[in-house]
């Protein structure tokens, strides 16, 4: 995230995920509400309050067109994840990715397949860096 944004709550993150699932599109509040089906059983008024807060926080853009509000992401999913990951790593692991992986490994949260995938990914990164 290029600028410091306020943290998203769990419900706000779910709303953003519904919006991010339609990149480069503007969504009506009803479309966002439909995107939350199975996760949140909200009334439209509850969603509207949350969308207003997300706008105030700088996460969504709202454009009025013909009696409808159209919402789109002001922050990309990748930018949000990068900022949230950086904050998480700093707060919990003192900026150490190795400590994060060690915690996951020590608590049997990484399968053999996960470890193989991680090794393959790191090898690919190292190979690309040499090229």
N, C-alpha and C positions, 0 to 999 in steps of 0.2 A: 504494500500500500504506500503510495507516494506521500500521503499526508497522514497525520495521526487521526484515526477515526475512533469513535467510541465503540466499546465492545458490544457485540451482538448477544442478546439473550437467546435461549434455545428456540423459542417460538419465532423470534425475528430471523434466526438463521434458517429455519424451515421455510419461512416466507421467501427469503432471498434464494434458497435452493429452487423453489418453484419458479421464481423469476429467471434465475440463471439457466433453468432447463429450457428456456426459450430465448436463446441469445439473439440479439439484433431484432427483437420484436418488442412492441409495446403491448402490454396486457391490461385488460380491464380488471377491476377488482373481482368480478365474478370468475374470470379465467384464473386469477391467482387463487381464489377460494377453491375452485375445482382442482387446482394443482396440489392443494393441501389435503384433499380427501384421503382418508386412511391414516393421516397423521394428526389432524386437528379437526374437531367437530365444532366449528365456530359459526357464529352468526356473522352476517356481512358487516354489521356495525363494529364488531370486535376487530375484524380484519382492517377496516377503514382506520380505526384508531392506531393500529400497529403500523400500517402503511404511512400514516402521517408522521409517526415517530421515526420511521426509517428515512423518510424524506428530511426531517429535521437533523438527523444524524449524518446525512450526506450519502446514504446508500442507494436511494432511489430518486429518480426524476419523475415528476408528475406533470403531464400535459393535458390540458382540458380540450376536448374536441366534441362539439355538438352535444353537450349534456353528459358526457362520460369523461371520467378521469382515465388516462392511459399511463401506465407505469412501466418504467424500464430501469435497468440497473445502471447506477452511476459509478459503481465499483465492480470490476470484473471478479469472477469467482477466483481466478488465479491470484490476483492482487490481494484479495481477502485472505486466502489460504496462506500466502507467503507471509503476510503480516501476522496472522494468528499463529502460524508455526514458529516464527521468530520469537514472538512473545512467550509462547509455551516453552520453547527450548531454553530461553533465558531465565524464566521464572522457576522452572522445575529442575533444570539440568545444568544451570550455570553456563549456557551456550555450548554444551558438549553433546554432540550427536552420539559419540561413543557411549556416554553415560545413559542416554535414552535407549540405545540398542541393548546395552548390558542389562538394564532394568527389565526390558521386554524378554530377553533371553533367560535371565535368572528366575523369572516368574513364569516360565514355560508358556510364554505368549507368542513365541515364534516357532513355527513348525520347520521341519527339515526343508520343505518346499519354500517357505518364506526365506530361509537362510540362503538357499541356492539362488533364489531370485535376486536377493540383495547382493550376493557375490557377483552374479552375472552383470547386474546393473553397475556396480562399482568398477568391475573390470572394463565394461564398455566406456564408462566415463574416463577412466584412466587412459584407455586406448585413444579416445577422441582427443584428449588433451595433448597426447604425444604427437598426433598428426598435424 
